[in-house]
Amino acid sequence: MRKGTYWSPYITGTILGLSLLASFYAAGRGFGASGPFSIVAGVVTNALAPGYTGGLKYFSRYLDLPHPLLDWGLFLLIGVFLGALASALSSRNFKLMFDKSSSMSVRNRVFTAFGGGILIGFAARLARGCTSGVALTGGSQLALAGWVFVIAMFASGFLFAALFRRYWS
Amino acid sequence: MTAPFEMSDAASLGLALLFGILFGLSLERSGLGDPHKLTGVFYFQDFTVPKVMFTAIVVASTGLYLLSTSA
């Protein structure tokens, strides 16, 4: 693989679509990425405040399981990390860097990334899934929620990207 | 949707890891580890995200349709 170059999005999209199809067929599951964050958050807060976390209805459905961390989605996410790492290393695309636009201060980048991360986490669980779980997996099953999500995501993306343009260019 | 195969929990988690690796490889090879590629679509500069996403959706949903009619 040549350094710093990516594959055609139609090739990678086809690999992704075939992987998703194989997962539907072999495991009866699609791809998602936000659920594991809820599980890990539940397990960690349960270790810190057992009585409180276990009493929350949202977390109890994970914590009542005998092994909450032996979760399909969590193993999928570990695989995503390993696959992306292997891909970046083998294409010599691996680099440790602090990615931001040159016009943005480090303090602002940390602040906006942290704030954006909180919004993404909250919204993904509110929608019962993220771009992977609802848009990709739901969209490919022609689920109404998937396509409502895709339309809403791009519409709000264009709106807020315009508002925050000065941070990125 | 139910899987057509009976398998142990360990085999199921192993499959999850394998599909995750394929998922991560597809995303990294698309360049989607780069935040500028993610925001680029909204400034009409980089259409990688919709190209990858809609190609994957078309491939997977076509496959699902073919599987459902052949079953």
gemmi code that builds the backbone of each chain (N, CA, C; Angstrom):
import gemmi

chains = {
    "A": [
        ("MET", (0.844, -1.203, 0.000), (0.000, 0.000, 0.000), (0.875, 1.247, 0.000)),
        ("ARG", (0.518, 2.212, -0.815), (1.317, 3.439, -0.869), (1.053, 4.298, 0.357)),
        ("LYS", (2.078, 5.010, 0.750), (2.019, 5.805, 1.972), (1.030, 6.968, 1.844)),
        ("GLY", (0.209, 7.120, 2.888), (-0.647, 8.308, 2.988), (-1.788, 8.350, 1.985)),
        ("THR", (-1.989, 7.272, 1.223), (-3.090, 7.303, 0.264), (-4.218, 6.406, 0.760)),
        ("TYR", (-5.419, 6.767, 0.375), (-6.574, 5.974, 0.768), (-7.099, 5.221, -0.441)),
        ("TRP", (-7.971, 4.260, -0.169), (-8.587, 3.510, -1.266), (-9.805, 4.276, -1.770)),
        ("SER", (-10.271, 3.885, -2.933), (-11.492, 4.486, -3.483), (-12.656, 4.278, -2.515)),
        ("PRO", (-13.465, 5.341, -2.273), (-14.598, 5.184, -1.354), (-15.611, 4.144, -1.839)),
        ("TYR", (-15.635, 3.879, -3.165), (-16.579, 2.875, -3.669), (-16.084, 1.464, -3.348)),
        ("ILE", (-14.738, 1.294, -3.348), (-14.154, 0.002, -2.959), (-14.380, -0.234, -1.464)),
        ("THR", (-14.018, 0.751, -0.628), (-14.148, 0.565, 0.821), (-15.622, 0.461, 1.211)),
        ("GLY", (-16.483, 1.208, 0.517), (-17.916, 1.123, 0.781), (-18.460, -0.259, 0.463)),
        ("THR", (-17.935, -0.866, -0.637), (-18.361, -2.220, -1.003), (-17.880, -3.242, 0.023)),
        ("ILE", (-16.621, -3.089, 0.486), (-16.095, -3.986, 1.535), (-16.948, -3.849, 2.797)),
        ("LEU", (-17.275, -2.598, 3.141), (-18.083, -2.358, 4.342), (-19.484, -2.962, 4.194)),
        ("GLY", (-20.093, -2.767, 3.016), (-21.435, -3.305, 2.778), (-21.462, -4.820, 2.812)),
        ("LEU", (-20.420, -5.477, 2.217), (-20.356, -6.939, 2.222), (-20.104, -7.466, 3.631)),
        ("SER", (-19.278, -6.730, 4.416), (-19.036, -7.130, 5.811), (-20.324, -7.048, 6.613)),
        ("LEU", (-21.072, -5.966, 6.398), (-22.345, -5.772, 7.107), (-23.333, -6.885, 6.737)),
        ("LEU", (-23.367, -7.202, 5.425), (-24.265, -8.265, 4.948), (-23.884, -9.609, 5.574)),
        ("ALA", (-22.574, -9.895, 5.604), (-22.096, -11.151, 6.202), (-22.448, -11.204, 7.686)),
        ("SER", (-22.381, -10.051, 8.359), (-22.714, -9.997, 9.783), (-24.204, -10.248, 10.009)),
        ("PHE", (-25.043, -9.657, 9.145), (-26.491, -9.921, 9.211), (-26.746, -11.419, 9.063)),
        ("TYR", (-26.049, -12.023, 8.084), (-26.300, -13.424, 7.763), (-25.765, -14.368, 8.838)),
        ("ALA", (-24.498, -14.155, 9.242), (-23.849, -15.115, 10.136), (-24.187, -14.870, 11.604)),
        ("ALA", (-24.331, -13.615, 11.986), (-24.529, -13.321, 13.404), (-25.928, -12.797, 13.711)),
        ("GLY", (-26.678, -12.412, 12.672), (-28.001, -11.843, 12.900), (-27.934, -10.468, 13.516)),
        ("ARG", (-26.768, -9.792, 13.361), (-26.572, -8.476, 13.949), (-25.968, -7.527, 12.931)),
        ("GLY", (-26.293, -6.236, 13.064), (-25.644, -5.225, 12.237), (-24.508, -4.578, 13.008)),
        ("PHE", (-24.012, -3.472, 12.457), (-22.909, -2.764, 13.097), (-23.440, -1.587, 13.909)),
        ("GLY", (-22.894, -1.408, 15.105), (-23.216, -0.250, 15.931), (-21.990, 0.145, 16.704)),
        ("ALA", (-21.956, 1.360, 17.213), (-20.751, 1.789, 17.917), (-21.037, 2.528, 19.217)),
        ("SER", (-22.283, 2.923, 19.464), (-22.531, 3.751, 20.648), (-22.937, 2.942, 21.880)),
        ("GLY", (-23.588, 1.805, 21.687), (-24.029, 0.977, 22.812), (-22.912, 0.604, 23.787)),
        ("PRO", (-21.746, 0.154, 23.252), (-20.662, -0.227, 24.151), (-20.248, 0.893, 25.111)),
        ("PHE", (-20.382, 2.153, 24.682), (-20.030, 3.259, 25.575), (-20.975, 3.295, 26.778)),
        ("SER", (-22.275, 2.990, 26.531), (-23.239, 2.923, 27.632), (-22.875, 1.803, 28.594)),
        ("ILE", (-22.487, 0.648, 28.027), (-22.155, -0.500, 28.870), (-20.947, -0.188, 29.740)),
        ("VAL", (-19.874, 0.338, 29.112), (-18.659, 0.638, 29.866), (-18.944, 1.729, 30.899)),
        ("ALA", (-19.722, 2.752, 30.526), (-20.078, 3.808, 31.481), (-20.854, 3.222, 32.657)),
        ("GLY", (-21.784, 2.299, 32.361), (-22.568, 1.664, 33.416), (-21.705, 0.836, 34.351)),
        ("VAL", (-20.778, 0.054, 33.778), (-19.910, -0.806, 34.591), (-18.984, 0.045, 35.464)),
        ("VAL", (-18.438, 1.124, 34.887), (-17.510, 1.983, 35.642), (-18.249, 2.728, 36.758)),
        ("THR", (-19.411, 3.334, 36.456), (-20.130, 4.058, 37.504), (-20.690, 3.089, 38.546)),
        ("ASN", (-20.983, 1.860, 38.115), (-21.459, 0.861, 39.073), (-20.359, 0.470, 40.058)),
        ("ALA", (-19.107, 0.477, 39.580), (-17.986, 0.170, 40.477), (-17.807, 1.304, 41.496)),
        ("LEU", (-18.099, 2.540, 41.064), (-17.920, 3.697, 41.948), (-19.120, 3.891, 42.873)),
        ("ALA", (-20.330, 3.671, 42.342), (-21.550, 3.882, 43.141), (-22.538, 2.756, 42.864)),
        ("PRO", (-22.294, 1.582, 43.443), (-23.062, 0.373, 43.100), (-24.587, 0.520, 43.295)),
        ("GLY", (-24.991, 0.989, 44.449), (-26.422, 1.056, 44.728), (-27.147, 1.989, 43.784)),
        ("TYR", (-26.540, 3.142, 43.528), (-27.173, 4.159, 42.695), (-27.303, 3.698, 41.247)),
        ("THR", (-26.186, 3.236, 40.653), (-26.186, 2.871, 39.234), (-27.094, 1.668, 38.967)),
        ("GLY", (-27.022, 0.666, 39.879), (-27.837, -0.527, 39.695), (-29.330, -0.225, 39.761)),
        ("GLY", (-29.682, 0.859, 40.466), (-31.087, 1.234, 40.601), (-31.616, 2.009, 39.410)),
        ("LEU", (-30.721, 2.463, 38.524), (-31.169, 3.220, 37.350), (-31.674, 2.244, 36.296)),
        ("LYS", (-32.865, 2.493, 35.810), (-33.474, 1.571, 34.850), (-32.627, 1.444, 33.585)),
        ("TYR", (-32.040, 2.588, 33.166), (-31.263, 2.588, 31.929), (-30.084, 1.633, 31.996)),
        ("PHE", (-29.362, 1.657, 33.148), (-28.166, 0.830, 33.277), (-28.463, -0.592, 33.745)),
        ("SER", (-29.604, -0.781, 34.443), (-29.850, -2.099, 35.033), (-29.968, -3.187, 33.976)),
        ("ARG", (-30.440, -2.836, 32.773), (-30.566, -3.880, 31.741), (-29.197, -4.394, 31.288)),
        ("TYR", (-28.148, -3.582, 31.452), (-26.802, -4.088, 31.171), (-26.239, -4.779, 32.398)),
        ("LEU", (-26.435, -4.132, 33.588), (-25.770, -4.597, 34.806), (-26.399, -5.871, 35.363)),
        ("ASP", (-27.658, -6.152, 34.999), (-28.306, -7.370, 35.468), (-27.796, -8.617, 34.752)),
        ("LEU", (-27.058, -8.423, 33.648), (-26.504, -9.572, 32.927), (-25.343, -10.156, 33.727)),
        ("PRO", (-25.105, -11.479, 33.603), (-23.994, -12.064, 34.363), (-22.626, -11.484, 33.980)),
        ("HIS", (-22.430, -11.208, 32.684), (-21.144, -10.649, 32.242), (-21.412, -9.485, 31.284)),
        ("PRO", (-21.662, -8.283, 31.822), (-22.035, -7.158, 30.952), (-20.982, -6.828, 29.894)),
        ("LEU", (-19.691, -7.091, 30.216), (-18.635, -6.704, 29.269), (-18.427, -7.730, 28.157)),
        ("LEU", (-19.003, -8.933, 28.303), (-18.919, -9.906, 27.208), (-20.067, -9.624, 26.233)),
        ("ASP", (-19.982, -8.463, 25.618), (-21.068, -7.962, 24.778), (-20.645, -7.967, 23.306)),
        ("TRP", (-21.574, -8.332, 22.441), (-21.278, -8.432, 21.009), (-20.767, -7.097, 20.456)),
        ("GLY", (-21.486, -6.025, 20.794), (-21.127, -4.692, 20.288), (-19.785, -4.211, 20.813)),
        ("LEU", (-19.477, -4.563, 22.056), (-18.184, -4.153, 22.627), (-17.036, -4.872, 21.922)),
        ("PHE", (-17.228, -6.158, 21.618), (-16.198, -6.902, 20.881), (-16.076, -6.391, 19.453)),
        ("LEU", (-17.204, -5.991, 18.880), (-17.156, -5.385, 17.542), (-16.290, -4.122, 17.573)),
        ("LEU", (-16.506, -3.285, 18.605), (-15.780, -2.025, 18.716), (-14.283, -2.255, 18.953)),
        ("ILE", (-13.941, -3.286, 19.750), (-12.527, -3.642, 19.954), (-11.925, -4.050, 18.599)),
        ("GLY", (-12.711, -4.797, 17.810), (-12.274, -5.187, 16.468), (-12.062, -3.985, 15.566)),
        ("VAL", (-12.950, -2.984, 15.664), (-12.813, -1.757, 14.866), (-11.467, -1.100, 15.161)),
        ("PHE", (-11.137, -1.007, 16.457), (-9.863, -0.407, 16.857), (-8.698, -1.194, 16.276)),
        ("LEU", (-8.740, -2.534, 16.417), (-7.648, -3.382, 15.930), (-7.533, -3.312, 14.407)),
        ("GLY", (-8.683, -3.351, 13.721), (-8.677, -3.322, 12.256), (-8.145, -2.004, 11.716)),
        ("ALA", (-8.580, -0.914, 12.337), (-8.132, 0.407, 11.893), (-6.652, 0.597, 12.191)),
        ("LEU", (-6.202, 0.089, 13.348), (-4.780, 0.190, 13.714), (-3.918, -0.599, 12.733)),
        ("ALA", (-4.331, -1.839, 12.439), (-3.583, -2.683, 11.506), (-3.539, -2.035, 10.127)),
        ("SER", (-4.677, -1.466, 9.717), (-4.762, -0.826, 8.410), (-3.853, 0.401, 8.336)),
        ("ALA", (-3.852, 1.217, 9.393), (-3.021, 2.425, 9.411), (-1.538, 2.059, 9.441)),
        ("LEU", (-1.183, 1.035, 10.234), (0.224, 0.633, 10.325), (0.706, 0.040, 9.011)),
        ("SER", (-0.120, -0.844, 8.392), (0.332, -1.523, 7.181), (0.406, -0.576, 5.988)),
        ("SER", (-0.378, 0.500, 6.010), (-0.304, 1.469, 4.912), (0.639, 2.620, 5.259)),
        ("ARG", (1.356, 2.472, 6.377), (2.269, 3.500, 6.901), (1.571, 4.840, 7.014)),
        ("ASN", (0.327, 4.763, 7.450), (-0.501, 5.954, 7.602), (-0.624, 6.332, 9.074)),
        ("PHE", (0.108, 5.592, 9.929), (-0.009, 5.788, 11.378), (0.796, 7.004, 11.814)),
        ("LYS", (0.144, 7.900, 12.556), (0.839, 9.090, 13.041), (0.151, 9.571, 14.313)),
        ("LEU", (0.929, 9.868, 15.346), (0.363, 10.475, 16.544), (0.340, 11.981, 16.322)),
        ("MET", (-0.841, 12.575, 16.357), (-0.917, 14.012, 16.096), (-2.115, 14.626, 16.806)),
        ("PHE", (-2.054, 15.924, 16.983), (-3.176, 16.661, 17.548), (-3.841, 17.372, 16.383)),
        ("ASP", (-4.959, 16.796, 15.919), (-5.540, 17.271, 14.666), (-6.483, 18.444, 14.880)),
        ("LYS", (-6.162, 19.576, 14.275), (-7.026, 20.755, 14.376), (-6.672, 21.702, 13.239)),
        ("SER", (-7.539, 22.673, 12.988), (-7.196, 23.660, 11.979), (-6.167, 24.608, 12.569)),
        ("SER", (-5.343, 25.211, 11.702), (-4.245, 26.039, 12.183), (-4.752, 27.289, 12.897)),
        ("SER", (-5.993, 27.688, 12.592), (-6.515, 28.927, 13.174), (-7.073, 28.703, 14.588)),
        ("MET", (-7.101, 27.450, 15.025), (-7.757, 27.152, 16.282), (-6.725, 26.880, 17.383)),
        ("SER", (-6.960, 27.442, 18.573), (-6.043, 27.186, 19.680), (-6.273, 25.779, 20.233)),
        ("VAL", (-5.244, 25.238, 20.881), (-5.343, 23.904, 21.466), (-6.460, 23.879, 22.514)),
        ("ARG", (-6.541, 24.940, 23.331), (-7.556, 25.018, 24.379), (-8.970, 24.946, 23.773)),
        ("ASN", (-9.192, 25.718, 22.698), (-10.506, 25.704, 22.048), (-10.819, 24.352, 21.425)),
        ("ARG", (-9.795, 23.724, 20.847), (-9.995, 22.421, 20.204), (-10.397, 21.374, 21.254)),
        ("VAL", (-9.702, 21.379, 22.397), (-10.028, 20.433, 23.460), (-11.445, 20.689, 23.970)),
        ("PHE", (-11.770, 21.957, 24.175), (-13.076, 22.337, 24.697), (-14.203, 21.949, 23.725)),
        ("THR", (-14.032, 22.296, 22.441), (-15.092, 21.997, 21.462), (-15.206, 20.483, 21.215)),
        ("ALA", (-14.065, 19.777, 21.199), (-14.115, 18.322, 20.973), (-14.826, 17.633, 22.143)),
        ("PHE", (-14.517, 18.096, 23.364), (-15.130, 17.497, 24.551), (-16.646, 17.776, 24.561)),
        ("GLY", (-17.011, 19.018, 24.279), (-18.439, 19.389, 24.234), (-19.176, 18.635, 23.142)),
        ("GLY", (-18.550, 18.537, 21.961), (-19.165, 17.805, 20.854), (-19.316, 16.335, 21.179)),
        ("GLY", (-18.310, 15.774, 21.852), (-18.361, 14.363, 22.248), (-19.517, 14.072, 23.187)),
        ("ILE", (-19.747, 14.991, 24.148), (-20.868, 14.818, 25.078), (-22.196, 14.850, 24.315)),
        ("LEU", (-22.329, 15.799, 23.373), (-23.564, 15.893, 22.592), (-23.784, 14.634, 21.753)),
        ("ILE", (-22.702, 14.129, 21.134), (-22.822, 12.919, 20.307), (-23.259, 11.732, 21.152)),
        ("GLY", (-22.609, 11.572, 22.322), (-22.942, 10.453, 23.196), (-24.385, 10.517, 23.657)),
        ("PHE", (-24.814, 11.691, 24.086), (-26.188, 11.860, 24.560), (-27.190, 11.601, 23.433)),
        ("ALA", (-26.943, 12.220, 22.269), (-27.893, 12.111, 21.161), (-27.964, 10.687, 20.609)),
        ("ALA", (-26.795, 10.005, 20.562), (-26.787, 8.643, 20.016), (-27.613, 7.702, 20.894)),
        ("ARG", (-27.508, 7.863, 22.214), (-28.293, 6.989, 23.078), (-29.766, 7.374, 23.054)),
        ("LEU", (-30.028, 8.684, 22.899), (-31.414, 9.153, 22.796), (-32.069, 8.558, 21.547)),
        ("ALA", (-31.285, 8.496, 20.444), (-31.799, 7.962, 19.175), (-31.677, 6.436, 19.111)),
        ("ARG", (-31.183, 5.825, 20.191), (-30.934, 4.381, 20.256), (-29.931, 3.930, 19.208)),
        ("GLY", (-28.970, 4.782, 18.914), (-27.918, 4.385, 17.995), (-27.270, 5.588, 17.343)),
        ("CYS", (-26.121, 5.326, 16.715), (-25.367, 6.420, 16.098), (-25.396, 6.264, 14.577)),
        ("THR", (-24.441, 6.887, 13.914), (-24.327, 6.798, 12.463), (-24.190, 5.349, 12.008)),
        ("SER", (-23.519, 4.521, 12.825), (-23.363, 3.105, 12.456), (-24.641, 2.318, 12.718)),
        ("GLY", (-25.125, 2.423, 13.952), (-26.252, 1.583, 14.350), (-27.568, 1.953, 13.700)),
        ("VAL", (-27.834, 3.253, 13.564), (-29.128, 3.672, 13.025), (-29.039, 3.961, 11.527)),
        ("ALA", (-28.074, 4.809, 11.121), (-28.024, 5.216, 9.708), (-27.563, 4.071, 8.807)),
        ("LEU", (-26.429, 3.439, 9.150), (-25.862, 2.395, 8.280), (-26.647, 1.076, 8.389)),
        ("THR", (-26.747, 0.560, 9.617), (-27.432, -0.725, 9.811), (-28.935, -0.588, 9.550)),
        ("GLY", (-29.557, 0.471, 10.134), (-30.987, 0.686, 9.928), (-31.294, 1.067, 8.491)),
        ("GLY", (-30.475, 1.952, 7.924), (-30.689, 2.411, 6.545), (-30.637, 1.265, 5.557)),
        ("SER", (-29.699, 0.307, 5.758), (-29.576, -0.788, 4.802), (-30.733, -1.788, 4.925)),
        ("GLN", (-31.435, -1.748, 6.074), (-32.645, -2.585, 6.211), (-33.881, -1.799, 5.804)),
        ("LEU", (-33.652, -0.595, 5.267), (-34.727, 0.324, 4.875), (-35.661, 0.624, 6.054)),
        ("ALA", (-35.076, 0.684, 7.252), (-35.855, 1.069, 8.429), (-36.145, 2.566, 8.355)),
        ("LEU", (-37.379, 2.937, 8.653), (-37.773, 4.350, 8.574), (-36.870, 5.217, 9.461)),
        ("ALA", (-36.592, 4.736, 10.685), (-35.751, 5.494, 11.616), (-34.378, 5.782, 11.012)),
        ("GLY", (-33.846, 4.808, 10.268), (-32.535, 4.977, 9.650), (-32.514, 6.144, 8.688)),
        ("TRP", (-33.556, 6.236, 7.849), (-33.571, 7.296, 6.836), (-33.946, 8.644, 7.419)),
        ("VAL", (-34.805, 8.664, 8.444), (-35.084, 9.916, 9.165), (-33.783, 10.429, 9.785)),
        ("PHE", (-33.009, 9.500, 10.359), (-31.726, 9.842, 10.987), (-30.755, 10.417, 9.952)),
        ("VAL", (-30.644, 9.761, 8.787), (-29.713, 10.218, 7.744), (-30.066, 11.647, 7.305)),
        ("ILE", (-31.356, 11.883, 7.069), (-31.790, 13.207, 6.606), (-31.519, 14.258, 7.697)),
        ("ALA", (-31.892, 13.931, 8.948), (-31.699, 14.874, 10.056), (-30.219, 15.154, 10.288)),
        ("MET", (-29.396, 14.098, 10.156), (-27.959, 14.251, 10.400), (-27.317, 15.188, 9.388)),
        ("PHE", (-27.625, 14.992, 8.099), (-27.021, 15.849, 7.093), (-27.595, 17.267, 7.176)),
        ("ALA", (-28.899, 17.400, 7.445), (-29.502, 18.733, 7.550), (-28.871, 19.521, 8.700)),
        ("SER", (-28.797, 18.916, 9.882), (-28.228, 19.644, 11.020), (-26.723, 19.831, 10.833)),
        ("GLY", (-26.074, 18.876, 10.159), (-24.644, 19.016, 9.879), (-24.351, 20.240, 9.038)),
        ("PHE", (-25.140, 20.448, 7.974), (-24.931, 21.630, 7.128), (-25.172, 22.911, 7.915)),
        ("LEU", (-26.206, 22.928, 8.755), (-26.528, 24.112, 9.558), (-25.387, 24.463, 10.514)),
        ("PHE", (-24.958, 23.460, 11.307), (-23.960, 23.764, 12.336), (-22.559, 23.904, 11.756)),
        ("ALA", (-22.290, 23.226, 10.626), (-20.990, 23.413, 9.982), (-20.853, 24.846, 9.495)),
        ("ALA", (-21.957, 25.440, 9.024), (-21.929, 26.835, 8.590), (-21.669, 27.753, 9.785)),
        ("LEU", (-22.313, 27.447, 10.914), (-22.136, 28.277, 12.115), (-20.713, 28.200, 12.669)),
        ("PHE", (-20.092, 27.003, 12.560), (-18.771, 26.802, 13.161), (-17.652, 26.849, 12.126)),
        ("ARG", (-17.951, 27.365, 10.943), (-16.978, 27.312, 9.868), (-15.640, 27.954, 10.248)),
        ("ARG", (-15.697, 29.068, 10.977), (-14.460, 29.789, 11.291), (-13.492, 28.958, 12.143)),
        ("TYR", (-14.016, 27.924, 12.836), (-13.123, 27.088, 13.633), (-12.357, 26.087, 12.777)),
        ("TRP", (-12.860, 25.811, 11.580), (-12.275, 24.735, 10.792), (-11.538, 25.172, 9.557)),
        ("SER", (-11.715, 26.433, 9.146), (-11.014, 26.850, 7.927), (-10.012, 27.956, 8.216)),
    ],
    "B": [
        ("MET", (-34.211, -9.988, 13.482), (-33.565, -10.952, 12.593), (-32.819, -11.996, 13.415)),
        ("THR", (-32.968, -13.242, 13.086), (-32.251, -14.295, 13.808), (-31.214, -14.929, 12.901)),
        ("ALA", (-30.107, -15.292, 13.495), (-29.031, -15.911, 12.730), (-29.419, -17.333, 12.369)),
        ("PRO", (-28.986, -17.795, 11.197), (-29.350, -19.155, 10.778), (-28.514, -20.231, 11.466)),
        ("PHE", (-27.474, -19.814, 12.205), (-26.579, -20.800, 12.815), (-26.682, -20.758, 14.330)),
        ("GLU", (-26.616, -21.952, 14.935), (-26.448, -22.031, 16.389), (-24.959, -21.938, 16.675)),
        ("MET", (-24.582, -21.078, 17.616), (-23.156, -21.027, 17.947), (-22.968, -20.666, 19.413)),
        ("SER", (-21.782, -21.001, 19.922), (-21.474, -20.716, 21.320), (-21.259, -19.222, 21.510)),
        ("ASP", (-21.311, -18.759, 22.770), (-21.065, -17.348, 23.058), (-19.672, -16.925, 22.606)),
        ("ALA", (-18.693, -17.815, 22.814), (-17.316, -17.492, 22.437), (-17.200, -17.326, 20.926)),
        ("ALA", (-17.856, -18.201, 20.166), (-17.813, -18.102, 18.702), (-18.487, -16.822, 18.242)),
        ("SER", (-19.587, -16.457, 18.910), (-20.307, -15.245, 18.557), (-19.452, -13.998, 18.794)),
        ("LEU", (-18.735, -13.975, 19.942), (-17.863, -12.829, 20.233), (-16.657, -12.808, 19.295)),
        ("GLY", (-16.198, -13.988, 18.891), (-15.115, -14.063, 17.917), (-15.539, -13.481, 16.577)),
        ("LEU", (-16.782, -13.779, 16.167), (-17.329, -13.204, 14.934), (-17.417, -11.686, 15.049)),
        ("ALA", (-17.841, -11.201, 16.240), (-17.938, -9.758, 16.466), (-16.585, -9.100, 16.254)),
        ("LEU", (-15.544, -9.732, 16.798), (-14.186, -9.193, 16.654), (-13.773, -9.165, 15.180)),
        ("LEU", (-14.083, -10.253, 14.458), (-13.727, -10.346, 13.042), (-14.451, -9.271, 12.221)),
        ("PHE", (-15.769, -9.120, 12.440), (-16.516, -8.113, 11.680), (-16.064, -6.704, 12.067)),
        ("GLY", (-15.689, -6.529, 13.345), (-15.160, -5.232, 13.775), (-13.883, -4.883, 13.047)),
        ("ILE", (-13.010, -5.872, 12.886), (-11.743, -5.640, 12.176), (-12.026, -5.204, 10.734)),
        ("LEU", (-12.982, -5.878, 10.080), (-13.352, -5.500, 8.705), (-13.943, -4.084, 8.658)),
        ("PHE", (-14.760, -3.770, 9.661), (-15.392, -2.452, 9.768), (-14.307, -1.372, 9.943)),
        ("GLY", (-13.376, -1.618, 10.871), (-12.295, -0.656, 11.136), (-11.402, -0.476, 9.928)),
        ("LEU", (-11.096, -1.592, 9.245), (-10.267, -1.536, 8.043), (-10.951, -0.699, 6.956)),
        ("SER", (-12.258, -0.914, 6.747), (-12.993, -0.152, 5.729), (-12.958, 1.340, 6.038)),
        ("LEU", (-13.158, 1.683, 7.312), (-13.198, 3.104, 7.684), (-11.824, 3.758, 7.539)),
        ("GLU", (-10.781, 3.061, 8.021), (-9.436, 3.648, 7.947), (-8.989, 3.785, 6.505)),
        ("ARG", (-9.251, 2.758, 5.672), (-8.828, 2.802, 4.263), (-9.636, 3.824, 3.453)),
        ("SER", (-10.793, 4.243, 4.005), (-11.566, 5.310, 3.359), (-11.004, 6.673, 3.730)),
        ("GLY", (-10.188, 6.711, 4.783), (-9.662, 7.986, 5.262), (-10.556, 8.631, 6.304)),
        ("LEU", (-11.474, 7.852, 6.867), (-12.438, 8.449, 7.794), (-11.884, 8.604, 9.215)),
        ("GLY", (-10.576, 8.370, 9.383), (-9.943, 8.715, 10.652), (-9.556, 10.178, 10.676)),
        ("ASP", (-9.752, 10.852, 9.558), (-9.359, 12.256, 9.426), (-10.583, 13.155, 9.619)),
        ("PRO", (-10.610, 13.974, 10.677), (-11.794, 14.801, 10.933), (-12.098, 15.787, 9.806)),
        ("HIS", (-11.047, 16.165, 9.034), (-11.298, 17.094, 7.927), (-12.130, 16.444, 6.820)),
        ("LYS", (-12.002, 15.110, 6.689), (-12.826, 14.389, 5.713), (-14.278, 14.308, 6.198)),
        ("LEU", (-14.458, 14.300, 7.525), (-15.818, 14.220, 8.077), (-16.538, 15.559, 7.952)),
        ("THR", (-15.810, 16.650, 8.209), (-16.455, 17.970, 8.105), (-16.497, 18.440, 6.645)),
        ("GLY", (-15.610, 17.870, 5.805), (-15.480, 18.342, 4.426), (-16.769, 18.301, 3.629)),
        ("VAL", (-17.612, 17.312, 3.905), (-18.862, 17.175, 3.145), (-19.749, 18.404, 3.344)),
        ("PHE", (-19.705, 18.979, 4.539), (-20.583, 20.099, 4.843), (-20.072, 21.424, 4.253)),
        ("TYR", (-18.838, 21.413, 3.740), (-18.299, 22.595, 3.055), (-18.141, 22.306, 1.554)),
        ("PHE", (-18.774, 21.230, 1.081), (-18.752, 20.824, -0.326), (-17.327, 20.607, -0.833)),
        ("GLN", (-16.435, 20.119, 0.064), (-15.034, 19.926, -0.318), (-14.664, 18.453, -0.440)),
        ("ASP", (-15.338, 17.580, 0.295), (-14.927, 16.183, 0.348), (-16.169, 15.313, 0.575)),
        ("PHE", (-16.464, 14.466, -0.401), (-17.701, 13.683, -0.312), (-17.450, 12.219, 0.035)),
        ("THR", (-16.317, 11.970, 0.718), (-15.974, 10.592, 1.074), (-17.051, 9.937, 1.941)),
        ("VAL", (-17.535, 10.668, 2.968), (-18.501, 10.074, 3.910), (-19.760, 9.564, 3.194)),
        ("PRO", (-20.474, 10.414, 2.428), (-21.666, 9.880, 1.758), (-21.350, 8.808, 0.721)),
        ("LYS", (-20.189, 8.902, 0.034), (-19.847, 7.879, -0.966), (-19.684, 6.518, -0.306)),
        ("VAL", (-18.906, 6.469, 0.801), (-18.683, 5.203, 1.509), (-19.996, 4.695, 2.089)),
        ("MET", (-20.731, 5.621, 2.761), (-21.939, 5.228, 3.478), (-23.020, 4.706, 2.536)),
        ("PHE", (-23.259, 5.434, 1.438), (-24.351, 5.015, 0.557), (-23.953, 3.809, -0.299)),
        ("THR", (-22.645, 3.674, -0.635), (-22.202, 2.456, -1.318), (-22.459, 1.245, -0.415)),
        ("ALA", (-22.073, 1.378, 0.877), (-22.276, 0.268, 1.821), (-23.755, -0.056, 1.979)),
        ("ILE", (-24.599, 0.980, 2.083), (-26.045, 0.760, 2.258), (-26.637, 0.060, 1.028)),
        ("VAL", (-26.230, 0.505, -0.178), (-26.769, -0.105, -1.401), (-26.332, -1.567, -1.513)),
        ("VAL", (-25.053, -1.840, -1.233), (-24.536, -3.214, -1.305), (-25.253, -4.106, -0.290)),
        ("ALA", (-25.329, -3.630, 0.977), (-25.931, -4.465, 2.026), (-27.424, -4.662, 1.809)),
        ("SER", (-28.135, -3.593, 1.401), (-29.585, -3.757, 1.248), (-29.919, -4.596, 0.014)),
        ("THR", (-29.105, -4.482, -1.061), (-29.297, -5.349, -2.231), (-29.074, -6.812, -1.839)),
        ("GLY", (-28.012, -7.061, -1.064), (-27.716, -8.397, -0.587), (-28.826, -8.960, 0.277)),
        ("LEU", (-29.352, -8.119, 1.178), (-30.451, -8.549, 2.042), (-31.683, -8.918, 1.225)),
        ("TYR", (-31.938, -8.104, 0.182), (-33.088, -8.371, -0.679), (-32.926, -9.716, -1.392)),
        ("LEU", (-31.709, -9.939, -1.963), (-31.453, -11.189, -2.676), (-31.551, -12.388, -1.738)),
        ("LEU", (-31.017, -12.236, -0.511), (-31.097, -13.339, 0.460), (-32.540, -13.628, 0.849)),
        ("SER", (-33.342, -12.549, 0.976), (-34.717, -12.753, 1.438), (-35.583, -13.383, 0.349)),
        ("THR", (-35.234, -13.135, -0.934), (-36.033, -13.743, -1.996), (-35.595, -15.176, -2.285)),
        ("SER", (-34.292, -15.489, -1.994), (-33.814, -16.844, -2.293), (-34.125, -17.811, -1.153)),
        ("ALA", (-34.407, -17.260, 0.031), (-34.619, -18.153, 1.185), (-35.972, -18.846, 1.119)),
    ],
}
model = gemmi.Model(1)
for chain_id, residues in chains.items():
    chain = gemmi.Chain(chain_id)
    for i, (resn, *xyz) in enumerate(residues, 1):
        res = gemmi.Residue()
        res.name, res.seqid = resn, gemmi.SeqId(i, " ")
        for name, pos in zip(("N", "CA", "C"), xyz):
            atom = gemmi.Atom()
            atom.name, atom.element = name, gemmi.Element(name[0])
            atom.pos, atom.b_iso = gemmi.Position(*pos), 0.0
            res.add_atom(atom)
        chain.add_residue(res)
    model.add_chain(chain)
structure = gemmi.Structure()
structure.add_model(model)
structure.setup_entities()
